[in-house]
Amino acid sequence: MAQAWFATGPGGIGEWELRDVEVPAPGPGEVTIRIHAAGMNPADVKHSARPGASFPVPLGYEVSGEITAIGPDTAIGSGAARVGDEVLAFRVSGGYATELTIPAEKAFHKPWTLTHPEAANLLLAGATAAELLDRSGAREGDLVLFHAASGAVGVSFLQQARTRGVRVVGTAGPANLDVVRRYGGVAIEYGEGLVERAREAASGAPFVAALDGVGTDEALEASFELVADRQRIITIVRPDRVEPDGIVAIGGMMRASAVFRDGVRGPLVDLAAQGLLEVPVARTYPLNEARSAAEYLMTGHPGGKLALIP
């Protein structure tokens, strides 16, 4: 008997429940994973409380662990696999668990460069960052502005941009400016005078795009001043500004975004295997402390990724 967390109602974290569950044996095209770490993302909380959700909602979208069973004539997303292989998986349903049977194409061999907590947090933030970089249209030598560059998506974006020679000016609070610098960005503090600081950091170069990971009016208004083409102002948190302001929103619940993010999983795993993509982990929690971990996550200042350890 395995254990798994579910949201049992729309009331948020207080309505999460850890239950005993039966894990089905894998059929063709499926694998069963013993989970060593479950990644945590704000989407876990937000999506489980969304209007129209059908409860109970299994929690968790990404995991890292080892294959304990594999269906007949089955390969995983990165190729042939066998029982005992260490893997990570993304866009699963019910990752806050001890064991899980999933479509095999969602699993990829875990890079030896990453621990299980790191691997369990690689792909949701990484795929979001990859889509932002792709939609920005930025090429080698171009300059982009990234709001909230010290967050999980921002840190992944900084590293991916560096592999393509794209330059980044990233905003952060005073305590996190060194995080932006550590991963190759030019760090500027948000707050009054943001536009002027951004222009100074650009040293006369134009910003070809602005990427919004924070959603404040300040960030969006600064983007409007610095980037003329509204289709190159892209947000992951303010879809309500798309129609009135003509900007672009992306998100994992959107079909085009989901297709892109599925397609970029393999390349992101390869970058991590080459040591080009790190995943800072701030804290780990026992699986049975998922509610406490989620409450800390939603403070907005965890200082890195969180993982649940069964």
C-alpha positions as CSV (number, residue, x, y, z in Angstrom):
1,M,0.0,0.0,0.0
2,A,1.3,3.4,-1.0
3,Q,0.5,6.9,0.4
4,A,-0.5,10.0,-1.6
5,W,-1.7,13.5,-0.9
6,F,-5.0,14.8,-2.2
7,A,-6.8,18.1,-2.1
8,T,-10.3,17.2,-0.9
9,G,-12.0,20.6,-1.3
10,P,-11.5,24.1,-2.7
11,G,-10.4,25.5,0.6
12,G,-6.6,25.3,0.0
13,I,-3.9,23.7,2.0
14,G,-6.1,23.1,5.0
15,E,-8.1,20.6,3.0
16,W,-5.2,18.5,1.9
17,E,-5.3,14.8,3.1
18,L,-2.7,12.0,3.1
19,R,-4.4,8.8,2.1
20,D,-3.5,5.1,1.6
21,V,-3.7,4.2,-2.1
22,E,-3.3,1.1,-4.3
23,V,-0.8,1.6,-7.1
24,P,-1.8,-0.3,-10.2
25,A,0.8,-2.5,-12.0
26,P,2.1,-0.9,-15.1
27,G,0.7,-1.9,-18.4
28,P,2.2,-1.4,-21.9
29,G,3.6,2.1,-22.1
30,E,3.7,2.6,-18.3
31,V,6.3,2.4,-15.5
32,T,6.0,2.4,-11.7
33,I,8.3,4.6,-9.8
34,R,9.3,4.5,-6.2
35,I,9.5,8.2,-5.4
36,H,12.6,9.5,-3.6
37,A,11.7,13.2,-3.9
38,A,8.6,15.1,-5.0
39,G,9.2,18.6,-6.4
40,M,7.0,21.5,-5.0
41,N,5.7,24.4,-7.1
42,P,3.2,27.1,-6.4
43,A,1.1,25.6,-9.2
44,D,0.5,22.6,-6.9
45,V,-1.5,24.8,-4.5
46,K,-3.1,27.1,-7.1
47,H,-4.3,24.4,-9.5
48,S,-5.8,22.2,-6.7
49,A,-8.0,25.1,-5.6
50,R,-9.0,26.3,-9.1
51,P,-12.7,26.8,-9.9
52,G,-14.3,23.8,-11.4
53,A,-11.8,21.3,-9.9
54,S,-13.2,17.8,-9.4
55,F,-12.2,16.6,-5.9
56,P,-10.3,14.8,-4.7
57,V,-7.4,16.3,-6.7
58,P,-4.1,14.3,-6.6
59,L,-1.2,16.7,-5.8
60,G,2.2,17.1,-7.4
61,Y,3.5,17.4,-10.9
62,E,7.1,16.3,-10.8
63,V,9.1,13.5,-9.1
64,S,12.5,11.8,-9.0
65,G,13.0,8.1,-8.0
66,E,13.6,4.7,-9.4
67,I,11.7,2.3,-11.6
68,T,10.3,-0.6,-9.7
69,A,8.2,-2.1,-12.5
70,I,7.9,-1.6,-16.2
71,G,5.2,-2.6,-18.7
72,P,5.9,-5.0,-21.5
73,D,7.7,-3.6,-24.6
74,T,8.0,-0.2,-22.9
75,A,10.6,2.5,-23.3
76,I,10.7,5.7,-21.3
77,G,11.1,9.3,-22.7
78,S,14.9,9.0,-22.9
79,G,15.0,5.5,-24.3
80,A,15.3,1.9,-23.1
81,A,15.0,1.4,-19.3
82,R,14.9,-1.4,-16.8
83,V,13.9,-1.9,-13.2
84,G,16.3,-0.1,-10.8
85,D,17.0,2.8,-13.2
86,E,16.9,6.2,-11.6
87,V,14.5,8.6,-13.4
88,L,12.8,11.9,-13.1
89,A,9.3,12.6,-14.4
90,F,7.4,15.7,-15.2
91,R,3.7,16.5,-16.0
92,V,2.6,13.6,-13.8
93,S,-0.5,13.6,-11.7
94,G,-0.1,12.7,-8.0
95,G,3.6,13.2,-7.4
96,Y,3.2,13.8,-3.7
97,A,3.3,10.1,-3.0
98,T,5.5,7.1,-2.1
99,E,4.9,5.3,-5.4
100,L,3.3,6.1,-8.7
101,T,2.5,4.4,-12.0
102,I,2.8,6.9,-14.9
103,P,2.9,7.0,-18.7
104,A,6.5,5.9,-19.5
105,E,7.1,8.8,-22.0
106,K,7.0,11.2,-19.0
107,A,10.1,9.6,-17.4
108,F,13.7,10.4,-18.2
109,H,16.9,9.0,-16.9
110,K,18.1,11.1,-14.0
111,P,21.3,13.0,-14.6
112,W,24.0,11.8,-12.2
113,T,24.8,15.5,-11.7
114,L,21.6,16.1,-9.7
115,T,20.4,14.7,-6.4
116,H,16.8,13.4,-6.2
117,P,15.5,16.7,-4.6
118,E,17.2,18.7,-7.4
119,A,16.0,16.4,-10.2
120,A,12.5,16.5,-8.8
121,N,12.5,20.3,-9.3
122,L,14.2,20.5,-12.6
123,L,11.5,20.4,-15.2
124,L,8.5,22.6,-14.2
125,A,10.5,25.7,-13.6
126,G,13.0,24.7,-16.4
127,A,10.3,24.2,-19.0
128,T,8.6,27.5,-18.1
129,A,11.9,29.3,-18.4
130,A,12.6,27.6,-21.7
131,E,9.3,28.7,-23.1
132,L,9.9,32.3,-22.0
133,L,13.3,32.2,-23.7
134,D,11.7,30.8,-26.9
135,R,8.8,33.2,-27.0
136,S,11.1,36.2,-26.4
137,G,12.8,35.6,-29.7
138,A,16.1,36.6,-28.2
139,R,19.2,35.6,-30.1
140,E,22.9,35.5,-29.2
141,G,24.0,39.0,-28.1
142,D,20.5,40.2,-27.5
143,L,19.5,41.8,-24.1
144,V,16.3,40.9,-22.2
145,L,14.8,42.1,-18.9
146,F,13.6,39.4,-16.5
147,H,11.4,40.5,-13.5
148,A,11.9,38.3,-10.4
149,A,15.1,36.8,-11.7
150,S,16.2,35.3,-8.4
151,G,13.1,32.9,-8.3
152,A,13.1,29.3,-9.5
153,V,12.0,30.2,-13.0
154,G,14.4,33.1,-13.2
155,V,17.4,31.1,-12.1
156,S,16.7,28.5,-14.7
157,F,16.2,31.2,-17.3
158,L,19.5,32.8,-16.5
159,Q,21.3,29.6,-17.0
160,Q,19.6,28.7,-20.2
161,A,20.1,32.2,-21.6
162,R,23.8,31.9,-20.9
163,T,24.1,28.8,-23.0
164,R,22.7,30.7,-25.9
165,G,24.7,33.9,-25.4
166,V,21.6,35.9,-24.5
167,R,22.3,38.7,-22.0
168,V,19.9,39.3,-19.0
169,V,19.2,42.2,-16.7
170,G,17.3,40.7,-13.8
171,T,15.3,42.4,-11.0
172,A,15.4,41.1,-7.5
173,G,15.1,42.3,-3.9
174,P,18.2,43.5,-2.1
175,A,18.8,40.2,-0.4
176,N,18.8,38.3,-3.7
177,L,20.8,40.4,-6.0
178,D,23.8,38.1,-5.6
179,V,21.7,35.1,-6.8
180,V,21.1,36.9,-10.1
181,R,24.8,37.7,-10.5
182,R,25.8,34.1,-9.6
183,Y,23.9,32.8,-12.5
184,G,25.2,35.3,-15.0
185,G,22.7,38.1,-14.9
186,V,23.2,41.9,-14.4
187,A,21.3,42.4,-11.1
188,I,19.1,45.5,-10.4
189,E,16.8,46.2,-7.5
190,Y,13.1,46.6,-8.1
191,G,11.4,49.7,-6.6
192,E,11.3,53.4,-7.4
193,G,13.6,54.3,-10.2
194,L,13.5,50.8,-11.8
195,V,13.3,52.0,-15.4
196,E,16.4,54.3,-15.0
197,R,18.4,51.5,-13.3
198,A,17.4,49.1,-16.2
199,R,18.6,51.6,-18.8
200,E,21.8,52.2,-16.9
201,A,22.4,48.4,-16.7
202,A,21.8,48.1,-20.5
203,S,24.6,50.6,-21.3
204,G,22.7,51.8,-24.3
205,A,21.7,48.5,-25.7
206,P,17.9,48.0,-26.4
207,F,15.9,45.4,-24.6
208,V,14.4,43.0,-27.1
209,A,12.0,41.5,-24.6
210,A,10.7,41.7,-21.0
211,L,9.7,38.6,-19.1
212,D,7.5,38.9,-16.1
213,G,7.8,36.4,-13.3
214,V,6.3,38.5,-10.5
215,G,3.2,40.2,-11.8
216,T,3.4,43.6,-10.1
217,D,2.1,46.7,-11.8
218,E,5.5,48.1,-11.4
219,A,7.1,45.3,-13.4
220,L,4.6,45.6,-16.2
221,E,4.7,49.4,-16.4
222,A,8.5,49.3,-16.6
223,S,8.3,46.7,-19.4
224,F,6.0,49.0,-21.4
225,E,8.5,51.8,-21.2
226,L,11.5,49.6,-22.1
227,V,10.1,47.3,-24.8
228,A,8.1,48.8,-27.7
229,D,6.7,45.5,-29.0
230,R,4.0,44.3,-26.6
231,Q,4.1,40.8,-28.1
232,R,7.6,40.5,-26.6
233,I,6.4,41.3,-23.1
234,I,5.5,37.9,-21.7
235,T,4.0,37.1,-18.3
236,I,3.6,33.8,-16.4
237,V,1.4,35.4,-13.7
238,R,-0.8,38.1,-15.1
239,P,-3.1,36.7,-17.9
240,D,-5.6,39.4,-16.9
241,R,-3.3,41.9,-18.6
242,V,-3.3,40.2,-22.0
243,E,-6.5,41.8,-23.5
244,P,-6.2,45.3,-22.1
245,D,-2.4,45.7,-22.7
246,G,-1.8,43.4,-25.7
247,I,0.9,41.4,-24.0
248,V,1.5,37.6,-24.1
249,A,0.7,35.1,-21.3
250,I,1.9,31.5,-21.1
251,G,1.1,28.8,-18.7
252,G,1.2,25.0,-18.2
253,M,-2.6,24.8,-18.4
254,M,-2.6,26.3,-22.0
255,R,-2.4,23.8,-24.8
256,A,0.4,25.4,-26.7
257,S,2.5,25.8,-23.6
258,A,1.9,22.2,-22.6
259,V,3.0,20.9,-26.1
260,F,6.1,23.1,-25.9
261,R,7.0,22.0,-22.4
262,D,6.6,18.3,-23.2
263,G,9.0,18.8,-26.2
264,V,11.7,20.5,-24.2
265,R,12.0,17.9,-21.4
266,G,14.8,15.9,-23.0
267,P,16.9,18.9,-23.9
268,L,16.7,20.3,-20.3
269,V,17.7,16.9,-18.9
270,D,20.7,17.0,-21.3
271,L,21.7,20.4,-20.1
272,A,21.6,19.3,-16.5
273,A,23.7,16.2,-17.4
274,Q,26.3,18.5,-18.9
275,G,26.5,20.5,-15.7
276,L,24.9,23.6,-17.4
277,L,21.7,23.6,-15.4
278,E,21.7,23.6,-11.6
279,V,18.7,23.5,-9.4
280,P,19.1,25.3,-6.0
281,V,17.2,23.5,-3.3
282,A,16.4,25.5,-0.1
283,R,14.7,22.8,2.1
284,T,13.4,19.3,2.1
285,Y,10.5,18.0,4.2
286,P,9.2,14.6,5.1
287,L,6.2,13.6,2.9
288,N,3.8,13.7,5.8
289,E,4.7,17.4,6.3
290,A,3.4,18.5,2.9
291,R,0.9,21.0,4.4
292,S,3.7,22.8,6.3
293,A,6.0,22.7,3.3
294,A,3.3,24.2,1.1
295,E,2.5,27.0,3.6
296,Y,6.2,27.9,3.6
297,L,6.4,27.7,-0.2
298,M,3.5,30.1,-0.6
299,T,5.2,32.8,1.5
300,G,7.0,33.6,-1.8
301,H,10.5,33.7,-0.2
302,P,11.8,30.1,0.1
303,G,15.2,31.0,-1.3
304,G,15.2,28.0,-3.6
305,K,13.2,24.9,-4.4
306,L,11.5,22.7,-1.8
307,A,11.1,18.9,-2.0
308,L,9.1,16.3,-0.2
309,I,11.0,13.1,0.8
310,P,8.9,9.9,1.3
